[in-house]
Amino acid sequence: MAPLECFGDNPDEQRTLRYGATMPIDYAKLKSMQFEPLRHTYTRRDTMLYALGLGVGAEDPTDASDLKYVYEKSLVALPMQAVTLATAPMLLADPAFGINYKMLLHAEQTLTVHKPLPTEGTVQGEFTIDEIYDKGQAKGAILYMTRKLFDSATGDLLATMGNVAFLRGDGGFGGKSEGAPKPRAVPADRAADHSITIKSPRNQALIYRLSGDYNPLHSDPEIAAIAGFNRPILHGLCHYGMAGRVLIKTLCGDDPSRLLQLATRFTSPVYPGETLRVDVWNIGAGDASFRVVASERDVIVQDFGRCEYRN
């Protein structure tokens, strides 16, 4: 699983992240919390920078299929960029909630696309906490959150995002333990219908962080070592976006407007420079399962992937 992108620049935020919460999780407070909407203005430069952060154009800068995401002429936004807009990584950092950020992991991510993302504009993010499941003091808790992204100019709903966080050590607060949604496993009885290999540039995390995620775990070797890694790791949402780019090419005829939903579970970290293999199974019309493997280590880094798209 990928550590949640949650480090901030504020000293108080850094203190919370280093030492964690000091009181038990407050289920009622979390469930009833009303979050203020967040507005985010982004530019065409941000749209191009996001695509570069996914490695678009790294292999062949003249490839027309990549240029449309990184060149202002006929620029198109990748739908996965929505995960970087109007977000609030420190939203749950208040120690009063009882969440220990030091032990929090980003476990799953879902993106449902309602309308194509504009290449620039102002958007508004609205947050709700859907549920927190208590797996016991030894196992922790699982928190489900939804973020809806609206176009501020038109009021149109652009995307709905689901974020699942694994709160290690925060279980035992007396909440319900059953009822969490179960993701669909990839087919175990047959080989993948497609296997696509992509290379992660060595400096990819340093580029991707410029889209707004400045967690030093992805750039600072000392912080990475404290977290137990021999070098900085790639953002989970970065290799999530890389997988999405592959699926748009493979399943959507390289037309990003055909992507309807992209869901995955993060199962292991990725290091910049690694080769990733995206295995894809056709399930039905407009429906596919996928898994991502770090080829050199033969480690599954994303599992239970699901892609829905317009035929």
BAFI-3210 file (N, C-alpha, C; in Angstrom, 3 decimals, decimal comma, padded with zeros to 6 digits):
// residues 311
n [1|2|3|4|5|6|7|8|9|10|11|12|13|14|15|16|17|18|19|20|21|22|23|24|25|26|27|28|29|30|31|32|33|34|35|36|37|38|39|40|41|42|43|44|45|46|47|48|49|50|51|52|53|54|55|56|57|58|59|60|61|62|63|64|65|66|67|68|69|70|71|72|73|74|75|76|77|78|79|80|81|82|83|84|85|86|87|88|89|90|91|92|93|94|95|96|97|98|99|100|101|102|103|104|105|106|107|108|109|110|111|112|113|114|115|116|117|118|119|120|121|122|123|124|125|126|127|128|129|130|131|132|133|134|135|136|137|138|139|140|141|142|143|144|145|146|147|148|149|150|151|152|153|154|155|156|157|158|159|160|161|162|163|164|165|166|167|168|169|170|171|172|173|174|175|176|177|178|179|180|181|182|183|184|185|186|187|188|189|190|191|192|193|194|195|196|197|198|199|200|201|202|203|204|205|206|207|208|209|210|211|212|213|214|215|216|217|218|219|220|221|222|223|224|225|226|227|228|229|230|231|232|233|234|235|236|237|238|239|240|241|242|243|244|245|246|247|248|249|250|251|252|253|254|255|256|257|258|259|260|261|262|263|264|265|266|267|268|269|270|271|272|273|274|275|276|277|278|279|280|281|282|283|284|285|286|287|288|289|290|291|292|293|294|295|296|297|298|299|300|301|302|303|304|305|306|307|308|309|310|311]
n.u [000,834|000,355|001,812|-000,311|-000,564|000,374|001,978|002,628|003,650|003,465|004,641|003,131|001,558|003,529|004,388|002,165|002,145|004,505|004,257|001,691|-001,795|-003,191|-005,291|-008,138|-009,809|-012,490|-015,441|-018,125|-017,675|-016,144|-017,916|-020,005|-018,864|-018,729|-017,340|-015,699|-016,197|-013,620|-011,891|-010,168|-008,001|-006,654|-004,218|-003,464|-000,808|-000,499|-001,971|-000,416|001,910|001,051|000,657|003,296|004,376|003,425|005,025|004,471|005,429|008,079|009,408|009,176|009,253|008,073|005,845|002,590|000,362|001,081|001,801|-000,519|-001,218|000,767|001,428|000,543|-000,907|-003,922|-004,505|-005,316|-006,861|-005,876|-008,108|-007,473|-006,200|-007,946|-007,711|-005,823|-006,856|-008,431|-008,075|-007,390|-004,883|-004,328|-006,702|-007,763|-006,068|-006,351|-005,760|-007,897|-009,624|-008,531|-007,054|-004,135|-001,758|000,761|000,571|-001,099|-002,362|-002,748|-005,095|-006,955|-008,186|-010,650|-011,998|-014,617|-015,803|-017,687|-017,916|-015,774|-012,614|-011,869|-009,148|-008,167|-009,153|-011,498|-012,251|-014,355|-014,101|-015,910|-016,306|-017,031|-017,344|-017,878|-017,986|-016,576|-014,857|-014,355|-011,739|-010,674|-008,442|-005,874|-005,749|-006,621|-008,389|-010,706|-011,258|-013,664|-013,964|-015,541|-015,066|-016,357|-016,067|-016,608|-017,276|-016,626|-017,500|-019,709|-021,146|-021,326|-021,033|-018,010|-016,368|-016,345|-014,709|-013,421|-011,846|-009,985|-008,755|-006,399|-006,298|-003,959|-003,623|-005,619|-007,921|-010,528|-012,340|-014,967|-016,712|-018,645|-017,667|-018,101|-019,309|-017,982|-017,312|-016,445|-013,807|-013,553|-011,895|-009,137|-009,374|-008,619|-008,374|-007,375|-005,003|-003,879|-005,487|-004,188|-000,901|001,009|003,975|005,596|007,954|009,188|010,513|013,613|013,565|010,921|009,183|010,021|009,091|006,324|005,505|005,236|002,705|001,310|001,578|003,525|004,738|007,526|008,410|008,636|010,732|012,852|015,646|016,326|013,906|012,574|014,134|013,582|010,984|011,350|012,239|014,650|015,162|013,550|010,074|007,701|004,824|001,669|-000,631|000,564|001,555|-000,918|-002,127|-000,432|-001,150|-003,783|-003,335|-002,229|-004,441|-006,312|-005,104|-005,073|-007,692|-009,517|-009,101|-007,247|-008,665|-009,402|-011,891|-013,538|-013,127|-014,704|-014,658|-012,156|-010,614|-008,684|-006,580|-003,950|-001,091|001,622|004,667|006,133|009,227|010,866|012,046|011,613|010,329|007,056|004,424|001,366|-001,291|-004,144|-007,511|-010,193|-013,513|-016,183|-018,446|-017,171|-015,918|-013,295|-010,740|-007,756|-004,263|-001,232|002,209|005,439|008,020|010,827|011,101|009,071|006,636|003,367|001,888|-000,402|-003,718|-006,851|-007,899|-010,163|-011,643|-013,901|-015,428|-016,493|-017,858]
n.v [-001,190|002,316|005,060|007,630|010,719|013,164|015,057|018,337|021,828|023,420|023,913|022,939|021,027|019,235|018,381|017,012|014,915|013,595|012,704|011,794|011,135|011,834|010,803|008,513|007,445|009,436|008,526|009,520|012,254|012,359|011,233|013,078|015,381|018,477|019,580|022,406|023,497|023,327|025,502|025,575|026,888|026,168|025,932|025,713|025,102|023,647|021,405|020,285|019,817|017,901|015,668|015,288|014,503|011,940|010,652|010,981|011,331|010,774|008,603|008,992|012,044|013,083|011,704|011,715|010,876|011,300|013,980|015,526|015,791|017,246|019,485|022,726|023,160|022,085|020,937|018,389|017,264|014,742|012,480|011,480|013,518|014,815|013,845|015,397|017,879|020,509|019,288|018,186|017,385|017,503|017,278|015,606|015,955|017,070|016,516|016,023|014,326|011,865|010,370|008,748|010,046|009,216|006,540|006,116|004,897|005,152|003,329|002,573|003,818|005,484|006,706|008,299|009,393|012,075|014,212|015,453|016,666|020,073|021,823|023,938|026,126|026,834|024,876|023,165|021,366|019,028|017,412|014,364|012,127|008,795|006,289|004,537|001,700|-000,575|-002,590|-003,696|-003,360|-004,356|-004,536|-002,154|000,520|001,284|003,840|005,446|007,862|010,411|012,554|015,143|016,753|019,845|021,985|025,275|027,375|026,480|024,837|022,167|018,705|017,184|015,010|012,177|011,084|008,375|007,675|005,473|004,959|003,303|003,020|002,362|000,913|002,464|001,171|-000,448|001,350|000,860|000,735|-000,545|-003,617|-005,005|-004,992|-003,398|-002,347|-004,764|-005,161|-006,181|-009,100|-009,821|-012,013|-015,356|-017,629|-017,498|-016,233|-012,823|-010,629|-008,538|-007,294|-004,710|-002,902|-000,348|002,236|003,789|006,964|007,897|010,308|010,775|011,085|013,547|015,265|014,720|015,568|018,296|018,739|019,167|017,501|017,409|015,668|014,722|012,123|011,242|012,538|013,129|011,534|011,030|011,172|009,102|006,943|006,944|006,134|003,548|002,854|002,292|004,329|007,319|006,836|006,315|008,364|007,020|007,831|008,682|006,364|005,247|007,052|006,532|003,911|004,415|005,935|003,977|002,259|003,886|004,127|001,425|000,383|002,388|003,410|005,447|007,685|009,895|010,769|008,610|007,152|006,004|005,022|004,398|002,302|001,136|-000,868|-000,107|-001,980|-002,321|-000,394|001,647|002,221|005,042|004,741|002,074|-000,664|-001,062|-003,374|-003,605|-005,607|-006,702|-007,692|-008,509|-008,173|-007,721|-005,915|-002,742|-003,046|-003,908|-005,690|-005,061|-005,263|-004,186|-004,676|-004,514|-005,048|-005,790|-006,625|-008,382|-007,860|-007,266|-004,197|-002,761|-003,883|-005,670|-004,010|-002,017|-001,045|000,938|001,817|003,750|002,186]
n.w [000,000|-000,586|001,125|002,336|000,624|002,460|003,766|004,875|004,484|006,671|009,995|012,210|010,974|010,137|012,635|013,580|011,759|012,347|014,989|015,321|016,250|019,507|020,861|021,020|017,982|016,847|016,075|015,731|015,433|013,121|011,204|011,182|010,338|008,652|005,792|004,410|001,062|-001,444|-003,594|-006,700|-008,954|-012,045|-014,722|-018,296|-018,377|-015,986|-016,671|-018,710|-017,235|-015,399|-017,103|-018,005|-015,598|-015,415|-017,112|-019,751|-023,085|-022,558|-023,760|-026,572|-027,684|-029,961|-030,586|-031,698|-030,264|-027,660|-027,635|-027,640|-025,013|-023,813|-025,213|-026,109|-028,432|-029,590|-027,079|-024,706|-021,731|-019,458|-017,939|-015,392|-014,093|-012,479|-009,879|-008,676|-008,262|-006,403|-003,915|-000,529|001,278|004,015|005,304|007,326|009,439|011,953|015,323|016,978|015,733|016,142|014,371|013,416|011,606|011,029|010,695|008,581|005,500|001,971|000,507|-001,545|-004,707|-006,562|-009,574|-011,107|-014,107|-015,219|-016,988|-019,613|-018,511|-018,315|-019,953|-018,575|-015,892|-013,186|-010,443|-008,065|-005,088|-003,194|-000,137|001,555|004,318|004,105|005,481|008,312|009,069|011,665|012,379|014,583|017,403|016,922|014,152|012,949|011,212|008,518|006,322|004,338|001,868|-000,093|-002,856|-004,709|-007,821|-009,201|-011,999|-011,677|-013,264|-014,750|-013,079|-013,520|-012,725|-012,763|-012,000|-009,801|-006,970|-005,129|-002,123|-000,261|002,913|004,924|008,255|010,198|013,350|014,447|015,085|017,092|018,173|018,547|016,410|013,556|011,989|009,653|006,200|004,404|001,037|-001,460|-003,626|-007,106|-008,013|-010,225|-013,091|-012,284|-013,686|-016,234|-018,632|-018,994|-021,338|-022,505|-022,161|-021,176|-021,226|-019,431|-018,801|-015,925|-015,567|-013,952|-012,619|-012,112|-009,840|-008,876|-010,787|-010,840|-008,290|-008,547|-009,320|-007,080|-004,850|-002,250|-000,481|001,302|001,318|-001,228|-002,340|-000,626|000,517|003,223|004,641|003,373|004,226|006,963|006,837|006,101|003,565|000,970|-000,753|-002,087|-002,873|-005,566|-006,080|-005,191|-006,591|-008,877|-010,281|-010,540|-012,331|-014,501|-015,147|-015,906|-018,219|-019,915|-020,140|-021,414|-023,900|-024,706|-024,443|-025,075|-027,583|-027,562|-026,848|-024,488|-023,596|-023,544|-021,274|-018,386|-015,735|-013,273|-011,141|-008,374|-006,172|-004,021|-003,502|-003,074|-002,841|-005,479|-007,114|-008,517|-011,850|-012,210|-014,199|-015,266|-015,607|-017,105|-016,784|-018,478|-018,460|-020,525|-019,669|-020,344|-022,536|-022,645|-020,181|-018,054|-016,255|-014,341|-013,477|-011,945|-012,213|-010,796|-012,747|-012,547|-009,906|-009,742|-008,365|-007,284|-007,593|-007,910|-007,551|-008,093|-010,009|-011,931|-014,940|-016,597|-019,643|-022,495|-025,270]
ca.u [000,000|001,117|001,524|-001,152|000,185|-000,224|002,891|002,433|004,779|003,253|005,308|002,154|001,177|004,649|004,419|001,077|002,517|005,601|003,922|000,389|-002,855|-002,950|-006,526|-008,784|-010,586|-013,820|-016,294|-019,256|-017,177|-015,743|-019,080|-020,876|-018,071|-019,076|-016,118|-015,894|-015,746|-012,343|-011,796|-008,827|-007,824|-005,490|-003,952|-003,028|000,530|-000,696|-002,438|000,752|002,834|000,520|000,954|004,738|004,607|003,096|005,989|004,004|006,437|009,444|010,034|009,236|008,626|007,404|004,673|001,386|-000,572|001,521|001,905|-001,794|-001,322|001,887|001,686|-000,636|-001,678|-004,936|-004,274|-006,372|-006,548|-006,104|-009,136|-006,915|-005,739|-008,949|-007,318|-004,902|-007,520|-009,303|-007,897|-006,887|-004,187|-004,306|-008,094|-008,047|-004,890|-006,697|-005,628|-009,175|-010,276|-007,947|-006,380|-002,682|-001,278|002,016|000,238|-002,166|-001,982|-003,722|-005,320|-007,670|-008,596|-011,634|-012,360|-015,749|-015,800|-019,019|-017,716|-014,345|-011,985|-011,330|-007,686|-007,892|-010,383|-011,636|-013,104|-014,669|-014,142|-016,774|-015,863|-017,870|-016,868|-018,979|-018,041|-015,324|-015,037|-013,453|-011,222|-010,093|-007,271|-004,649|-005,771|-006,830|-009,695|-010,736|-012,086|-014,106|-014,274|-015,911|-014,852|-016,993|-015,392|-017,536|-016,786|-017,170|-018,121|-020,979|-021,811|-021,373|-020,253|-016,993|-015,849|-016,526|-013,549|-013,482|-010,540|-010,029|-007,549|-006,207|-005,829|-003,288|-003,512|-006,729|-009,096|-010,916|-013,126|-016,325|-017,535|-018,971|-016,510|-018,485|-020,101|-017,165|-017,385|-015,383|-013,434|-013,576|-010,580|-008,849|-009,596|-007,518|-008,425|-006,847|-003,964|-004,359|-005,703|-003,180|000,155|001,696|005,103|005,962|009,120|009,105|011,779|014,226|013,220|009,479|008,563|010,380|008,212|004,929|005,221|004,916|001,256|000,698|001,803|004,900|005,165|008,962|008,666|008,862|011,845|013,907|016,163|016,314|012,526|012,282|014,812|012,826|009,766|011,706|012,563|016,062|015,186|012,184|009,171|006,818|003,473|000,690|-001,499|001,329|001,470|-002,341|-002,300|000,282|-002,004|-004,903|-002,869|-002,122|-005,784|-006,921|-004,508|-005,363|-009,117|-010,356|-008,652|-006,498|-009,609|-009,634|-013,295|-014,248|-012,923|-015,818|-014,284|-010,858|-010,515|-007,584|-006,086|-002,490|-000,658|003,052|005,226|006,893|010,405|011,131|013,009|011,190|009,466|005,744|003,644|-000,071|-002,011|-005,543|-008,448|-011,488|-014,584|-017,407|-018,476|-016,864|-015,554|-012,039|-009,990|-006,319|-003,305|000,056|003,314|006,801|008,598|012,136|010,935|007,912|005,779|002,109|001,826|-001,832|-004,518|-008,303|-008,185|-011,351|-011,753|-015,117|-015,213|-017,540|-017,492]
ca.v [000,000|003,552|006,027|008,711|011,930|013,977|015,967|019,729|022,711|024,059|023,174|022,207|019,856|018,301|017,813|016,029|013,760|012,864|012,112|011,154|011,589|011,520|010,332|007,524|007,943|009,918|008,105|010,430|013,534|012,181|010,978|014,251|016,547|019,207|020,187|023,532|023,219|023,911|025,969|025,389|027,380|025,569|026,467|024,750|024,668|022,596|020,210|019,695|019,352|016,635|014,606|015,033|013,776|010,532|010,102|011,161|011,922|010,433|007,676|009,596|013,361|013,461|010,846|012,544|010,431|011,911|015,435|016,203|015,998|018,038|020,586|023,586|023,048|021,018|020,292|017,587|016,884|013,364|012,495|011,179|014,757|015,227|013,464|016,404|019,183|020,830|018,257|018,713|016,266|017,606|017,412|014,844|016,043|017,571|015,427|015,773|013,212|010,624|009,634|008,817|010,188|008,481|005,150|006,111|004,479|005,290|001,931|002,411|005,053|005,333|007,905|008,171|010,577|012,479|015,070|015,663|017,698|021,193|021,942|024,985|026,647|026,798|023,769|023,125|020,027|018,865|016,207|013,711|010,854|007,856|005,291|004,062|000,332|-000,907|-003,952|-004,121|-002,595|-004,877|-004,426|-000,794|000,915|001,618|005,029|005,696|009,267|010,774|013,948|015,489|017,875|020,613|023,110|026,464|028,266|025,935|024,050|020,768|017,702|016,656|013,712|011,732|010,293|007,649|007,466|004,567|005,061|002,276|003,686|001,336|001,222|003,285|000,337|-000,628|002,476|000,414|000,825|-001,807|-004,203|-005,628|-004,205|-002,627|-002,835|-005,697|-004,960|-007,371|-009,667|-010,106|-013,439|-016,240|-018,852|-017,310|-015,218|-011,497|-010,410|-007,561|-006,975|-003,545|-002,523|001,063|002,542|004,982|007,701|007,965|011,574|010,953|011,608|014,960|016,003|014,553|016,330|019,663|018,826|019,554|016,572|017,671|014,738|014,487|010,694|011,007|013,349|013,277|010,211|010,859|010,869|007,759|005,977|006,891|005,369|002,156|002,618|002,598|005,572|007,828|006,028|007,047|008,615|006,030|008,410|008,807|005,126|005,113|007,788|005,824|002,789|004,994|006,311|002,729|001,733|004,757|003,724|000,031|000,064|003,512|003,958|006,656|008,800|009,974|011,038|007,339|006,568|006,264|004,751|003,770|001,973|000,224|-000,982|-000,047|-003,137|-002,253|000,828|001,644|003,084|005,671|004,019|000,693|-001,008|-001,519|-004,156|-003,506|-006,774|-006,308|-008,762|-008,073|-008,823|-007,582|-004,671|-001,565|-003,441|-004,659|-005,763|-004,896|-005,397|-003,584|-005,423|-004,001|-006,193|-006,217|-007,304|-009,277|-007,530|-006,620|-002,885|-002,428|-005,095|-005,473|-002,871|-002,086|000,055|000,968|002,782|003,825|001,461]
ca.w [000,000|-000,689|002,168|001,850|000,364|003,511|004,428|004,518|004,742|007,957|011,097|013,016|010,203|010,199|013,985|013,630|010,964|012,980|016,277|015,246|017,137|020,915|021,464|020,154|016,857|017,225|014,960|015,557|014,952|011,727|010,364|011,117|009,967|007,440|005,260|003,501|-000,311|-001,832|-004,979|-007,254|-010,323|-012,697|-016,050|-019,304|-017,964|-014,988|-017,382|-019,368|-016,204|-014,878|-018,069|-017,938|-014,353|-015,643|-018,067|-021,128|-023,950|-022,137|-024,700|-027,901|-027,579|-031,205|-030,762|-031,710|-029,230|-026,406|-027,765|-027,358|-023,566|-023,310|-026,136|-026,047|-029,670|-029,475|-025,792|-024,100|-020,351|-019,046|-016,887|-014,067|-013,470|-011,487|-008,512|-008,142|-008,227|-005,270|-002,895|000,745|001,905|005,475|005,720|008,541|010,300|013,288|016,300|017,642|015,053|016,632|013,296|013,493|010,228|010,884|010,394|007,585|004,154|000,885|000,158|-002,809|-005,377|-007,627|-010,321|-012,014|-014,964|-015,673|-018,153|-019,846|-017,691|-019,108|-019,889|-017,596|-015,309|-011,738|-010,020|-006,636|-004,522|-002,031|000,547|002,569|004,854|003,901|006,546|008,901|009,555|012,768|012,242|015,851|017,832|016,317|012,691|012,504|010,696|007,097|006,132|002,971|001,642|-001,452|-003,262|-005,980|-008,460|-010,018|-012,778|-011,021|-014,251|-015,234|-012,054|-013,943|-012,014|-013,670|-011,567|-008,418|-006,575|-003,877|-001,509|000,886|003,733|005,942|009,462|010,990|014,768|014,915|015,324|018,476|018,675|018,786|015,215|012,885|011,315|008,383|005,269|003,469|-000,341|-001,842|-005,027|-007,956|-008,286|-011,632|-013,364|-011,880|-014,487|-017,594|-018,791|-019,379|-022,765|-022,920|-021,200|-021,718|-020,381|-019,451|-017,979|-015,094|-015,534|-012,625|-011,960|-012,259|-008,616|-008,749|-011,696|-010,443|-007,067|-008,912|-009,504|-005,820|-003,737|-001,833|000,553|001,117|001,141|-002,649|-002,834|000,377|000,914|004,675|005,037|002,864|005,089|008,216|006,545|005,848|002,157|000,703|-001,506|-002,241|-003,684|-006,471|-005,572|-005,616|-007,612|-010,113|-011,077|-010,861|-013,573|-015,565|-015,542|-016,629|-019,563|-020,683|-020,407|-022,429|-025,178|-025,040|-024,471|-025,490|-028,856|-027,224|-026,694|-023,036|-023,284|-023,441|-019,940|-017,484|-014,349|-013,048|-009,714|-008,072|-004,794|-003,940|-002,725|-002,778|-003,416|-006,734|-007,101|-009,805|-012,673|-012,410|-015,318|-014,827|-016,580|-016,868|-017,318|-018,671|-018,829|-021,020|-018,918|-021,127|-023,297|-021,846|-018,821|-017,998|-015,004|-014,586|-012,377|-012,295|-011,620|-010,944|-013,458|-012,060|-008,615|-009,871|-007,236|-007,655|-006,939|-007,935|-007,754|-008,092|-010,868|-012,786|-015,891|-017,402|-020,717|-023,510|-026,495]
c.u [000,873|000,788|000,707|-000,326|-000,303|000,743|002,630|003,672|004,673|003,888|004,341|001,700|002,278|004,706|003,339|001,483|003,605|005,138|002,534|-000,606|-002,577|-004,211|-007,201|-009,594|-012,001|-014,757|-017,411|-018,813|-016,784|-016,956|-019,944|-020,154|-018,546|-017,825|-016,455|-015,423|-014,426|-012,382|-010,351|-008,829|-006,550|-005,402|-003,594|-001,620|000,426|-001,130|-001,286|001,726|002,358|000,863|002,443|005,088|004,254|004,078|005,545|005,070|007,866|010,145|010,196|008,514|007,884|006,147|003,398|000,407|-000,198|001,500|000,610|-001,984|-000,267|002,219|000,402|-001,490|-002,618|-004,788|-005,528|-005,935|-006,789|-007,111|-008,592|-006,390|-006,703|-008,514|-006,401|-005,583|-008,450|-009,272|-007,304|-006,191|-004,169|-005,703|-008,380|-006,907|-005,186|-006,623|-006,940|-009,927|-009,748|-007,253|-004,876|-002,122|000,008|001,764|-000,786|-001,637|-003,117|-003,923|-005,965|-008,025|-009,573|-011,902|-013,523|-015,869|-017,220|-018,950|-016,217|-013,804|-011,491|-009,813|-007,250|-009,217|-010,331|-012,634|-013,324|-014,777|-015,001|-016,543|-016,928|-017,169|-018,037|-019,116|-016,637|-015,611|-013,944|-013,023|-010,543|-008,802|-005,994|-004,586|-005,983|-008,240|-009,567|-011,729|-012,383|-014,543|-014,607|-015,610|-015,492|-016,367|-016,355|-016,800|-017,428|-017,897|-019,512|-021,793|-021,874|-020,521|-019,298|-016,564|-016,226|-015,379|-013,761|-012,089|-010,723|-008,696|-007,544|-005,560|-005,216|-003,203|-004,661|-008,010|-009,421|-011,728|-014,599|-017,248|-017,819|-017,777|-016,837|-019,265|-019,305|-017,291|-016,198|-015,045|-013,418|-012,155|-010,383|-009,059|-008,371|-007,406|-007,896|-005,820|-004,597|-004,519|-004,700|-002,158|001,010|002,771|005,412|007,114|008,881|010,450|012,311|013,832|011,714|008,816|008,849|009,532|006,768|004,571|004,829|003,445|000,533|000,937|003,262|005,358|006,646|009,337|009,045|010,047|013,049|014,399|016,134|014,916|012,151|012,908|014,081|011,575|010,054|012,026|014,014|016,246|013,743|011,355|008,292|005,451|002,521|-000,209|-000,768|001,247|000,022|-002,632|-001,605|-000,547|-003,195|-004,532|-002,762|-003,501|-006,527|-006,393|-005,010|-006,846|-009,985|-009,930|-007,918|-007,383|-009,975|-011,094|-014,104|-014,067|-014,064|-015,457|-012,940|-010,693|-009,375|-007,322|-004,561|-001,996|000,831|003,616|005,986|008,068|010,582|012,241|012,608|010,351|008,162|005,052|002,175|-000,750|-003,497|-006,365|-009,746|-012,575|-015,896|-017,346|-018,232|-016,424|-014,283|-011,499|-008,517|-005,539|-001,999|001,153|004,623|007,655|009,903|012,045|009,836|006,983|004,523|001,996|000,417|-002,595|-006,003|-008,702|-009,420|-011,403|-013,071|-014,974|-016,357|-017,065|-017,580]
c.v [001,246|004,477|007,179|009,972|013,010|014,919|017,394|020,539|023,380|023,250|022,377|020,941|018,801|017,622|016,731|014,755|012,931|012,094|011,498|011,717|011,130|011,020|009,353|008,180|008,299|009,663|009,121|011,767|013,447|012,050|012,227|015,503|017,149|019,950|021,329|023,139|023,928|024,314|025,893|025,902|026,774|026,055|025,354|024,241|023,545|021,291|019,508|019,114|018,038|015,483|014,273|014,244|012,309|009,872|010,230|011,893|011,545|009,531|008,283|010,941|013,792|012,640|011,694|012,156|010,974|013,432|016,150|016,471|016,954|019,250|021,410|023,563|021,840|020,238|019,582|017,221|015,399|013,353|012,229|012,418|015,243|014,901|014,488|017,742|019,318|019,728|018,887|017,592|016,306|017,670|016,743|014,922|016,518|016,421|015,091|014,610|011,865|009,805|009,842|008,853|009,410|007,049|005,019|005,762|004,738|003,897|001,744|003,777|004,707|006,692|007,566|009,478|010,856|013,357|015,234|016,824|018,828|021,276|023,056|025,466|026,638|025,704|023,856|021,688|019,998|017,480|015,667|012,449|009,887|006,865|005,005|002,689|000,003|-002,371|-004,457|-003,387|-003,064|-004,633|-003,012|-000,538|001,275|002,752|005,230|007,156|009,498|012,251|014,156|016,765|018,548|021,700|024,369|027,375|027,796|025,227|022,575|019,890|017,042|015,247|013,451|010,809|009,638|007,366|006,562|004,664|003,950|002,953|002,640|001,774|002,051|002,489|000,242|000,510|002,118|000,496|-000,535|-002,298|-004,769|-004,656|-003,380|-003,202|-003,736|-005,493|-006,276|-007,841|-009,857|-011,600|-014,283|-017,460|-018,686|-016,190|-013,891|-011,415|-009,421|-007,423|-005,878|-003,110|-001,038|001,293|003,828|005,703|007,836|009,243|011,813|011,541|013,095|015,824|015,927|015,406|017,770|019,837|019,010|018,649|016,647|016,801|014,400|013,016|010,379|011,792|013,372|011,904|009,979|010,496|009,463|006,693|005,826|006,035|003,912|001,823|003,012|003,827|006,051|006,963|006,923|007,231|007,525|006,562|008,673|007,506|004,720|005,824|007,133|004,647|003,295|005,377|005,076|002,211|002,583|004,390|002,357|-000,229|001,152|004,127|005,270|007,900|008,908|010,233|009,759|006,672|006,984|006,056|004,040|003,564|000,994|000,170|-000,971|-001,157|-003,130|-000,989|000,582|002,593|003,729|004,939|002,588|000,551|-001,564|-002,278|-004,082|-004,685|-006,457|-007,513|-008,133|-008,866|-008,810|-006,282|-003,484|-001,849|-004,289|-004,652|-005,570|-005,053|-004,780|-004,287|-004,663|-005,138|-006,691|-006,991|-008,354|-009,120|-006,834|-005,311|-002,287|-003,713|-004,728|-004,287|-003,094|-000,844|-000,090|002,077|002,686|003,132|002,373]
c.w [000,000|000,471|001,601|001,711|001,328|004,210|003,956|004,838|006,111|009,089|011,957|012,303|010,268|011,564|014,124|012,905|011,635|014,214|016,334|016,246|018,567|021,610|020,501|019,051|017,320|016,045|014,698|014,971|013,484|010,816|010,173|010,623|008,649|006,965|004,309|002,093|-000,599|-003,299|-005,445|-008,689|-010,891|-014,139|-017,026|-018,985|-016,941|-015,653|-018,090|-018,346|-015,596|-015,814|-018,075|-016,683|-014,447|-016,608|-019,507|-021,929|-023,620|-023,144|-026,083|-027,851|-028,840|-031,473|-030,632|-030,613|-027,854|-026,466|-027,390|-025,867|-023,021|-024,170|-026,254|-027,310|-029,561|-028,172|-025,277|-022,682|-020,146|-017,897|-015,489|-013,359|-012,399|-010,064|-007,870|-007,885|-007,019|-004,219|-001,646|001,500|003,429|006,071|007,063|009,557|011,717|014,302|017,011|016,998|015,551|015,566|013,407|012,069|009,973|010,429|009,269|006,200|003,178|000,299|-001,210|-003,373|-006,490|-008,262|-011,233|-012,784|-015,449|-016,923|-018,364|-019,023|-018,594|-018,958|-018,941|-017,036|-013,800|-011,380|-008,519|-006,179|-003,267|-001,436|001,490|003,050|004,823|005,051|007,066|009,501|010,560|012,654|013,503|016,142|017,152|014,823|012,176|012,008|009,218|006,898|004,650|002,848|000,173|-001,682|-004,623|-006,521|-009,434|-010,800|-012,202|-011,997|-014,644|-014,161|-012,372|-013,029|-013,010|-013,289|-010,117|-008,075|-005,225|-003,376|-000,300|001,617|004,772|007,143|010,400|012,451|015,320|015,106|016,807|019,043|018,866|017,597|014,602|012,086|009,938|007,504|004,286|002,060|-000,665|-003,318|-005,798|-008,253|-009,788|-011,870|-013,018|-012,790|-015,897|-017,613|-019,211|-020,896|-023,340|-021,802|-021,826|-020,732|-020,546|-018,473|-017,196|-015,110|-014,110|-011,878|-011,915|-011,024|-008,447|-009,673|-011,207|-009,225|-007,382|-009,275|-008,168|-004,638|-003,311|-000,669|000,338|001,016|-000,306|-003,211|-001,901|000,837|002,416|005,172|004,576|003,754|006,418|008,035|006,189|004,407|001,895|-000,188|-001,670|-003,196|-004,556|-005,815|-006,079|-006,718|-008,913|-010,917|-011,329|-012,194|-014,746|-016,077|-016,348|-018,045|-020,450|-021,069|-021,428|-023,814|-025,634|-025,272|-025,096|-026,820|-028,700|-027,176|-025,218|-022,671|-023,146|-022,082|-019,024|-016,022|-014,289|-011,546|-009,494|-006,576|-004,846|-003,009|-002,378|-003,420|-004,714|-006,563|-008,474|-010,555|-012,943|-013,682|-014,763|-015,959|-016,191|-017,565|-017,332|-019,120|-019,332|-020,303|-019,708|-021,892|-022,377|-020,431|-018,853|-016,578|-015,322|-013,292|-012,856|-011,509|-011,854|-011,478|-012,859|-010,745|-008,649|-008,669|-007,760|-006,881|-006,988|-008,233|-007,700|-008,973|-011,734|-013,658|-016,670|-018,435|-021,732|-024,787|-027,717]
res [m|a|p|l|e|c|f|g|d|n|p|d|e|q|r|t|l|r|y|g|a|t|m|p|i|d|y|a|k|l|k|s|m|q|f|e|p|l|r|h|t|y|t|r|r|d|t|m|l|y|a|l|g|l|g|v|g|a|e|d|p|t|d|a|s|d|l|k|y|v|y|e|k|s|l|v|a|l|p|m|q|a|v|t|l|a|t|a|p|m|l|l|a|d|p|a|f|g|i|n|y|k|m|l|l|h|a|e|q|t|l|t|v|h|k|p|l|p|t|e|g|t|v|q|g|e|f|t|i|d|e|i|y|d|k|g|q|a|k|g|a|i|l|y|m|t|r|k|l|f|d|s|a|t|g|d|l|l|a|t|m|g|n|v|a|f|l|r|g|d|g|g|f|g|g|k|s|e|g|a|p|k|p|r|a|v|p|a|d|r|a|a|d|h|s|i|t|i|k|s|p|r|n|q|a|l|i|y|r|l|s|g|d|y|n|p|l|h|s|d|p|e|i|a|a|i|a|g|f|n|r|p|i|l|h|g|l|c|h|y|g|m|a|g|r|v|l|i|k|t|l|c|g|d|d|p|s|r|l|l|q|l|a|t|r|f|t|s|p|v|y|p|g|e|t|l|r|v|d|v|w|n|i|g|a|g|d|a|s|f|r|v|v|a|s|e|r|d|v|i|v|q|d|f|g|r|c|e|y|r|n]
***
